[in-house]
Amino acid sequence: MKTIEAPIADKIPTELVKHNDIRVDNYYWMRLSDAEKEADNPSEKTQKVISYLNDENSFFKEESKHTLKFQDDLFQEMKGRIKEDDSSVPYYKNGYYYITRYDVGSQYPIYTRKKDSLSAKEEILLDVNILAKGYDYFDIGGMSISTNNNLLIYGVDPTGRRQYTLFVKDLSTGEVREDHIELTTGSATWANDNQTFFYTKKDMVTLRSDKIYRHVLGTSPEEDVLVFQEKDETYGVYVGKTKSKKYILIGSYSTLQTEYQYLETDTPTGKFKVFQPREKGLEYSLTHYDDAFYIHTNKDGSTNFKLMKTSETATDKSNWVDVIPHREQVLLEDMTIFKDFLVLEERENGLGKIRIIRWDQSQDYYLPFPEETYAAAVLGNSEFDTPWLRFAYNSMTTPSSVIDFNMHTKEEVIKKEQEVQGGTFDKKNYVSKRIWVKARDGKKVALSIVHRKDTKIDENTPIFMYAYGSYGHTIDDGFSTTRLTLLDRGFVFALAHIRGSEYLGRPWYEDGKLLNKKNTFNDFVDCAQFLIESKMTSPAHLYAMGGSAGGLLMGAICNMNPELFHGVISAVPFVDVVTTMLDDSIPLTTGEYDEWGNPNNKEFYDYIKSYSPYDNIETKEYPNLLVTTGLHDSQVQYWEPAKYVAKLRDYKTDKNKLYLHTNMEAGHGGASGRFDALKEVAMEYAFILDLEGIKQ
């Protein structure tokens, strides 16, 4: 029988020196610029890198060819749960009902609307299936319709690198105008004159959103006026409009500071005014109602945020007054303003809550949610003068519902329940619960689990753990049709709410970043050890997955405690933390200093180096590993996972599987079509199921 040899990457040592510390990177040569990747006549270096990535793909394909039929079966199974001719719940805005729908067999959405009534004739705004023809990857950015309803701005990204070209479509004629603007974030904001819009451009090298321009229809983009440029490299910018439609806002943001400028939408050529100048550690966001601005902020040391207000004419923070004061145990996540009601999204003890307050103070109540753990979120709600609040609800066992709630009468109307096709799903067959795990420093970490009721829980039970744990991003306990593929084959799914998220409020995030980052990794390991010690599984049946910053988590736990896991999927992983954070030419680096620390400072350099997965690979055994990336990824460059796998091959002492799969057409988010994305999930699941000895 022919033995397949894994690709062995050439070692070309590069010395990287900082703070008198020398790191030798044997695979630094794998790094290509966009220009090198896209050159018509690729250099010898480019050919070598692409050849290596293709060799890894060929190796993975050959090694996993015995699972190809299984992958297709899994794909068909997951596809079979999707309602192919699906459509969104219509939402009403400025005289039209807007609906997104899919046709049977189509990869991409069709954006439509109907005037005044749902029985009116359908008008197709964009059929993305037609636009995407001939592309391996295709994504539509934000869509913005002019105040008079006649013009549509949309962004197109054909590479996955999140560089969008803006187009303007005349909805009265169906023609796409000549106003094409490149290298944008993909969205734009209309002024009220229906002729002027504002948009954000990216830096050519770092892809940082740094410039706001004003464009007038029919003029050349070269004539566009630069309204604002963000000079601070740790900040990004965006432009939007208040729900009241009275103001256009420019937001400047870093991890720990924000600043807004505002301009009345009726005077687009006017000068933007700073709302409150940026201050170290001051975060705030705005909405407008009546003659006041409402401010969601951490002012005055309000770690979990509070709600304040100020008049339109006195916006400096010295004039802000409390509306909802700070609470130690409740994180204020967001707000939505209606004519008669203020709606707050809060988080307490890990659970999201929706609070409804009448402006006249005659009502103040929370929406009731029946399950122990769930996910609930306010949706859209673009209309201002309405008693109806739209929100979504689901849990690990309950498919998603879109619900309209009358805030006056408390009437609840379920507008749509997610249909799980195939005829085999019954929520009564599944059970979920939340377990609190004591971490090594005494903190309690929530572990949400779901499985079939008939799954036997013992040392032979396969468990699939997932977590993210960075940027304060909280993953709620929601439903997944793809996850049923694992659950119906006897797996338990476990979601670890580790530090670095805001599951237990802002302090939970603060305790998992910068010089506390190792708490994130320790929490995940401690949850894994709990599952093993509780005899809910064993190392031979425990699997883990994380992506992006969650891929950093995977790299860290594989270095720390590889003996705990049988298999790990590390998706688009951020694994070369020191090198990336020292290179301010790489997209997103400078804006990340508040999350990881700036390694130009020796204290942060030493700390980051102590956990950076690439720098801490050792000569020892590692779990079975599948590492994925995208050639055009602008968030975690492809060379990080490629170098990581090459170095692991050199160091690891086991005979376990180690695969690198590079999507040569996609970026950070993977495949763009809804079915192509499912094929990637099927590939990942087949890897795990094959390790578990499950073949069908």
FENZI-V172993 format. One record per residue. N is the residue number from 0. SS is DSSP state (H for helix, E for strand, C for the rest). PHI is phi in whole degrees, 0 to 359 (none if undefined). OMEGA is omega in radians with two decimals (999 if undefined). Layout:
n->(N;N)
ss->(SS;SS)
phi->(PHI;PHI)
omega->(OMEGA;OMEGA)
//
This chain:
n->(0;1;2;3;4;5;6;7;8;9;10;11;12;13;14;15;16;17;18;19;20;21;22;23;24;25;26;27;28;29;30;31;32;33;34;35;36;37;38;39;40;41;42;43;44;45;46;47;48;49;50;51;52;53;54;55;56;57;58;59;60;61;62;63;64;65;66;67;68;69;70;71;72;73;74;75;76;77;78;79;80;81;82;83;84;85;86;87;88;89;90;91;92;93;94;95;96;97;98;99;100;101;102;103;104;105;106;107;108;109;110;111;112;113;114;115;116;117;118;119;120;121;122;123;124;125;126;127;128;129;130;131;132;133;134;135;136;137;138;139;140;141;142;143;144;145;146;147;148;149;150;151;152;153;154;155;156;157;158;159;160;161;162;163;164;165;166;167;168;169;170;171;172;173;174;175;176;177;178;179;180;181;182;183;184;185;186;187;188;189;190;191;192;193;194;195;196;197;198;199;200;201;202;203;204;205;206;207;208;209;210;211;212;213;214;215;216;217;218;219;220;221;222;223;224;225;226;227;228;229;230;231;232;233;234;235;236;237;238;239;240;241;242;243;244;245;246;247;248;249;250;251;252;253;254;255;256;257;258;259;260;261;262;263;264;265;266;267;268;269;270;271;272;273;274;275;276;277;278;279;280;281;282;283;284;285;286;287;288;289;290;291;292;293;294;295;296;297;298;299;300;301;302;303;304;305;306;307;308;309;310;311;312;313;314;315;316;317;318;319;320;321;322;323;324;325;326;327;328;329;330;331;332;333;334;335;336;337;338;339;340;341;342;343;344;345;346;347;348;349;350;351;352;353;354;355;356;357;358;359;360;361;362;363;364;365;366;367;368;369;370;371;372;373;374;375;376;377;378;379;380;381;382;383;384;385;386;387;388;389;390;391;392;393;394;395;396;397;398;399;400;401;402;403;404;405;406;407;408;409;410;411;412;413;414;415;416;417;418;419;420;421;422;423;424;425;426;427;428;429;430;431;432;433;434;435;436;437;438;439;440;441;442;443;444;445;446;447;448;449;450;451;452;453;454;455;456;457;458;459;460;461;462;463;464;465;466;467;468;469;470;471;472;473;474;475;476;477;478;479;480;481;482;483;484;485;486;487;488;489;490;491;492;493;494;495;496;497;498;499;500;501;502;503;504;505;506;507;508;509;510;511;512;513;514;515;516;517;518;519;520;521;522;523;524;525;526;527;528;529;530;531;532;533;534;535;536;537;538;539;540;541;542;543;544;545;546;547;548;549;550;551;552;553;554;555;556;557;558;559;560;561;562;563;564;565;566;567;568;569;570;571;572;573;574;575;576;577;578;579;580;581;582;583;584;585;586;587;588;589;590;591;592;593;594;595;596;597;598;599;600;601;602;603;604;605;606;607;608;609;610;611;612;613;614;615;616;617;618;619;620;621;622;623;624;625;626;627;628;629;630;631;632;633;634;635;636;637;638;639;640;641;642;643;644;645;646;647;648;649;650;651;652;653;654;655;656;657;658;659;660;661;662;663;664;665;666;667;668;669;670;671;672;673;674;675;676;677;678;679;680;681;682;683;684;685;686;687;688;689;690;691;692;693;694;695)
ss->(C;C;C;C;C;C;C;C;C;C;C;C;C;E;E;E;E;E;C;C;E;E;E;E;E;C;C;H;H;H;C;C;C;H;H;H;H;H;C;C;C;C;C;H;H;H;H;H;H;H;H;H;H;H;H;H;H;H;H;H;H;H;H;C;H;H;H;H;H;H;H;H;H;H;H;H;H;H;H;H;C;C;C;C;C;C;E;C;C;C;E;E;E;C;C;E;E;E;E;E;E;C;C;C;C;C;C;C;C;E;E;E;E;E;E;C;C;C;C;C;C;C;E;E;E;E;E;H;H;H;H;C;C;C;C;C;C;C;E;E;C;C;C;E;E;C;C;C;C;C;E;E;E;E;E;E;E;C;C;C;C;C;C;E;E;E;E;E;E;E;C;C;C;C;C;E;C;C;C;C;E;E;E;E;E;E;E;E;E;E;C;C;C;C;C;E;E;E;E;E;E;E;C;C;C;C;C;C;E;E;E;E;E;E;E;E;C;C;C;C;H;H;H;C;E;E;E;E;E;C;C;C;C;C;C;E;E;E;E;E;E;C;C;C;C;C;E;E;E;E;E;E;E;C;C;C;C;E;E;E;E;E;E;E;C;C;C;C;C;C;C;C;E;E;C;C;C;C;C;C;C;C;C;E;E;E;E;E;E;C;C;E;E;E;E;E;E;C;H;H;H;C;C;C;C;E;E;E;E;E;E;C;C;C;C;C;H;H;H;C;E;E;E;E;C;C;E;C;C;E;E;E;E;E;E;E;E;C;C;C;E;E;E;E;E;E;E;E;C;C;E;E;E;E;E;E;E;E;C;C;C;C;C;E;E;E;C;C;C;C;C;C;C;C;E;E;E;E;C;C;C;C;C;C;C;C;C;E;E;E;E;E;E;E;C;C;C;C;C;C;E;E;E;E;E;E;C;C;C;C;C;E;E;E;E;E;E;C;C;C;C;C;C;C;C;C;H;H;H;E;E;E;E;E;E;E;E;E;C;C;C;C;C;E;E;E;E;E;E;E;E;E;C;C;C;C;C;C;C;C;C;C;E;E;E;E;C;C;C;C;C;E;C;C;C;C;C;C;C;C;C;C;C;H;H;H;H;C;C;C;C;E;E;E;E;E;E;C;C;C;E;C;C;C;C;H;H;H;H;H;C;C;C;H;H;H;C;H;H;H;H;H;H;H;H;H;H;H;H;H;H;H;H;C;C;C;C;C;H;H;H;E;E;E;E;E;E;C;H;H;H;H;H;H;H;H;H;H;H;H;C;H;H;H;C;C;E;E;E;E;E;C;C;C;C;C;H;H;H;H;H;C;C;C;C;C;C;C;C;H;H;H;H;H;H;H;C;C;C;C;C;H;H;H;H;H;H;H;H;H;H;C;C;H;H;H;C;C;C;C;C;C;C;E;E;E;E;E;E;E;C;C;C;C;C;C;C;H;H;H;H;H;H;H;H;H;H;H;H;H;H;C;C;C;C;C;C;E;E;E;E;E;E;C;C;C;E;C;C;E;C;C;C;H;H;H;H;H;H;H;H;H;H;H;H;H;H;H;H;H;H;C;C;C;C;C)
phi->(none;289;269;268;266;289;299;246;282;298;259;234;300;235;274;245;245;206;54;62;255;253;248;255;252;284;237;301;296;288;282;238;281;301;298;293;293;260;297;295;244;298;289;299;298;300;300;294;294;298;297;297;298;294;297;296;298;295;297;297;298;292;294;254;296;291;258;300;295;297;302;294;298;296;300;297;296;291;298;293;273;271;282;292;264;271;211;282;289;300;238;261;208;53;94;229;264;253;223;251;224;237;267;302;84;274;279;239;284;241;266;225;207;223;278;68;220;289;271;290;294;286;246;276;279;214;255;293;298;288;296;275;301;89;252;283;223;202;222;260;278;294;251;226;253;296;301;274;70;261;232;237;258;216;251;233;240;263;236;93;268;62;250;257;260;276;234;238;251;276;285;281;248;83;274;269;287;276;283;254;233;264;57;247;278;102;226;208;230;279;279;282;275;62;236;243;220;248;212;249;252;253;297;299;267;274;63;288;287;226;224;249;244;247;240;250;306;88;257;287;304;294;269;299;270;285;278;204;235;274;277;286;290;270;248;241;226;208;228;205;225;291;300;290;69;278;232;264;243;255;252;254;219;233;297;238;221;221;208;238;236;223;209;294;293;280;233;296;268;287;260;292;251;286;285;213;304;300;223;302;84;267;245;203;223;235;218;237;210;60;245;223;259;252;235;268;208;257;307;64;71;280;306;266;71;216;248;231;216;204;283;296;258;223;267;302;299;294;261;287;233;291;249;239;289;293;231;296;256;234;271;273;268;196;216;225;251;240;301;251;224;250;246;247;254;238;225;225;53;90;258;284;231;244;249;242;235;280;303;277;69;283;220;203;209;253;291;276;236;277;262;297;215;195;227;222;209;289;243;54;55;285;281;262;265;208;274;266;257;256;216;246;220;200;216;294;245;247;303;291;236;257;234;260;238;277;288;281;264;67;288;240;237;281;278;198;245;302;266;264;285;104;78;254;276;220;300;293;275;236;223;227;203;241;248;256;256;279;282;298;262;95;290;261;250;281;233;266;232;217;197;292;296;270;283;283;258;203;295;263;281;284;238;250;267;222;195;236;81;210;60;71;281;255;264;279;277;260;269;216;288;293;298;302;301;281;299;287;251;91;277;257;257;234;254;267;267;282;296;111;267;248;304;249;92;299;300;294;288;301;276;225;218;47;279;250;300;295;300;301;290;299;300;295;298;295;294;297;295;299;298;287;295;279;59;273;195;212;303;287;228;256;233;219;212;202;229;63;295;290;287;301;304;297;298;293;289;292;285;286;221;297;290;277;237;276;209;221;251;246;264;34;280;273;245;251;291;297;298;295;287;268;247;280;271;279;310;81;302;297;284;263;302;286;268;254;102;264;289;294;270;299;300;287;304;296;291;298;299;289;236;307;305;296;282;244;296;235;281;191;276;236;293;299;225;244;245;240;203;233;303;258;297;262;263;239;299;306;290;297;297;294;296;301;294;300;291;300;301;285;262;292;255;265;249;291;290;217;233;242;242;251;282;284;247;242;244;296;274;79;299;268;286;294;277;298;296;295;296;292;296;299;298;293;295;298;300;291;297;296;298;278;83;264;252;208)
omega->(-3.09;3.10;3.14;-3.12;3.08;3.09;3.06;-3.09;3.07;3.04;3.07;-3.00;3.01;3.12;3.09;-3.02;3.05;-3.14;-3.12;3.09;-3.11;2.99;3.11;-3.14;-3.10;-3.02;3.12;-3.10;-3.10;-3.06;3.06;3.01;3.07;-3.12;3.13;-3.14;-2.98;-3.09;3.11;3.09;-3.04;-3.14;3.10;3.11;3.14;3.14;-3.13;-3.14;-3.12;3.11;3.11;3.13;3.11;3.10;3.10;3.10;3.14;3.11;3.13;-3.13;-3.13;-3.12;-3.08;-3.07;3.10;3.12;-3.03;3.11;3.12;3.10;3.14;3.10;3.12;3.11;-3.14;3.11;-3.13;3.08;-3.12;3.10;-3.09;2.99;-2.98;3.13;-3.02;3.05;-3.13;2.99;-3.13;2.99;-3.02;3.09;2.99;3.03;-3.11;2.94;-3.12;-3.05;3.00;-3.12;3.07;2.99;3.09;3.10;-3.07;3.14;-2.93;-3.11;2.99;-3.11;-3.05;3.01;3.09;-3.05;3.00;-3.01;3.10;3.09;3.14;3.13;3.13;3.04;3.14;3.09;3.11;2.94;-3.03;3.10;3.11;-3.11;-3.02;-3.11;3.12;3.14;3.03;3.13;3.13;3.13;3.07;3.11;-3.12;3.11;-3.09;-3.10;-3.09;-3.09;3.13;3.06;-3.02;-3.03;-3.13;2.99;3.05;3.14;-3.14;3.03;-3.10;-3.08;-3.03;-3.13;3.08;2.99;-3.01;2.95;3.13;3.04;3.09;-3.14;3.05;-3.04;3.11;-3.13;-3.08;-3.09;3.03;-3.08;-3.10;-3.12;3.12;-3.10;-3.02;3.05;3.11;3.08;3.05;3.13;-3.12;-3.09;-3.11;2.86;-3.05;-3.11;3.14;3.12;-3.02;2.99;-3.14;-3.13;-3.09;3.06;-3.14;3.00;-3.05;-3.05;-3.01;-3.06;3.04;3.06;-2.98;-3.07;3.03;3.13;3.01;-3.13;3.04;-3.10;3.08;3.11;3.13;3.06;3.11;3.13;-3.08;-3.08;3.03;-3.07;-3.12;3.02;3.12;-3.06;-3.12;-3.04;3.10;-3.12;2.89;3.13;3.02;3.13;-3.13;-3.09;3.09;3.13;3.11;-3.14;-3.10;-3.02;2.90;-3.10;2.92;3.13;2.99;-3.02;2.88;-3.09;-3.00;3.13;3.01;3.07;3.13;2.96;-3.07;-3.11;3.12;-3.06;3.12;-3.11;-3.00;3.13;3.12;-3.10;3.08;3.09;3.07;-3.12;3.05;-3.10;-3.14;3.06;-3.14;3.08;-3.13;3.09;3.05;3.00;-2.94;2.78;-3.03;3.12;3.10;-3.13;-3.06;2.95;3.04;-2.91;3.04;-2.91;3.03;-3.13;3.10;3.11;-3.12;-3.02;-3.12;3.06;3.10;3.12;3.13;3.09;3.06;-3.13;3.12;-3.02;-3.13;-2.95;3.12;-3.01;3.11;-3.13;-3.10;3.09;-3.09;2.95;3.01;-3.07;3.12;3.08;-3.06;-3.01;-3.06;3.07;3.04;-3.02;-3.06;3.12;3.02;-3.06;3.04;-3.12;-3.08;-2.99;2.94;-3.14;-3.13;2.97;-3.06;3.05;3.13;-3.11;3.08;-3.04;3.08;3.14;3.09;-3.07;-3.09;-3.12;3.05;-3.08;-3.13;3.09;-3.13;3.10;3.06;-3.03;3.10;3.01;-3.14;3.07;-2.89;-2.97;-3.11;3.10;-2.95;3.03;3.12;-3.10;3.05;-3.09;2.91;-3.14;-3.10;3.13;-3.05;-3.06;-3.14;3.06;-3.00;3.04;3.08;3.09;3.12;3.12;2.98;3.06;-3.13;3.14;-3.07;3.09;-3.03;3.02;2.97;-2.98;2.98;-3.07;3.12;-3.04;3.06;-2.98;-3.07;3.03;-3.11;3.14;3.08;-3.08;-3.14;2.99;3.13;3.12;3.04;-3.06;3.06;3.02;-3.09;-3.07;3.01;-3.05;3.13;-3.12;-3.05;3.13;3.07;3.07;3.14;3.13;3.08;-3.08;3.12;3.13;-3.04;3.12;3.07;3.12;3.12;-3.08;3.14;3.09;-3.13;-3.09;3.09;3.10;3.02;3.13;-3.10;3.08;3.12;-3.10;3.07;-3.05;-3.13;-3.12;3.08;3.11;3.12;-3.11;3.12;3.04;3.08;2.94;3.09;3.04;-3.09;-3.11;-3.12;3.06;-3.13;-3.07;-3.06;-3.09;3.10;3.09;3.13;-3.12;3.12;3.12;3.08;-3.08;-3.11;3.06;3.00;3.11;2.88;3.04;-3.11;3.12;-3.09;-3.10;-3.00;3.10;-2.98;2.96;3.04;-3.09;3.10;3.09;-3.08;3.10;3.11;3.06;-3.10;-3.10;3.14;-3.13;3.09;-3.08;3.02;-2.98;-3.08;3.06;3.12;-3.10;3.14;3.14;-3.12;3.12;-3.13;3.06;3.11;3.14;3.09;-3.13;3.14;-3.12;3.11;-3.14;3.01;3.08;3.07;-3.12;3.13;-3.06;-3.12;-3.09;-3.12;3.08;3.01;-3.10;3.12;3.03;3.00;3.02;2.98;3.08;3.14;3.13;-3.13;-3.09;3.08;3.06;-3.06;-3.03;-3.11;-3.08;-3.09;-2.94;3.08;-3.13;-3.11;2.99;-3.13;-3.02;-3.10;-2.93;3.05;-2.95;-3.13;-2.88;-3.09;-3.08;-3.13;-3.09;3.05;-3.07;-3.06;3.05;-3.13;3.12;3.01;-3.03;-3.01;3.11;-3.09;-3.06;-3.12;3.12;-3.03;-3.00;3.13;-3.07;2.95;2.98;-3.00;3.14;3.13;3.10;-3.10;-3.10;3.13;3.14;-3.09;3.11;-3.09;-3.02;-3.10;-3.09;-3.04;3.02;-3.08;3.06;-3.12;3.13;3.10;3.09;2.93;-3.00;2.93;-3.13;-3.11;3.10;3.07;-3.08;-3.05;-3.13;3.13;-3.12;2.99;-3.04;-3.04;-3.02;3.09;3.09;-3.14;3.10;-3.12;3.14;3.14;-3.13;3.10;3.14;-3.09;-2.99;-2.95;-3.03;-3.07;3.06;3.13;-3.11;3.03;-3.06;2.97;3.06;3.12;2.99;-3.02;-3.12;-2.95;3.10;-2.98;-3.07;-3.13;-3.08;-3.04;-3.13;-3.06;3.13;3.08;3.11;3.10;3.11;3.09;3.08;3.12;3.10;-3.13;-3.14;3.13;3.09;-3.12;-3.11;3.12;3.09;-3.12;3.14;3.11;-2.99;-3.11;999)
//
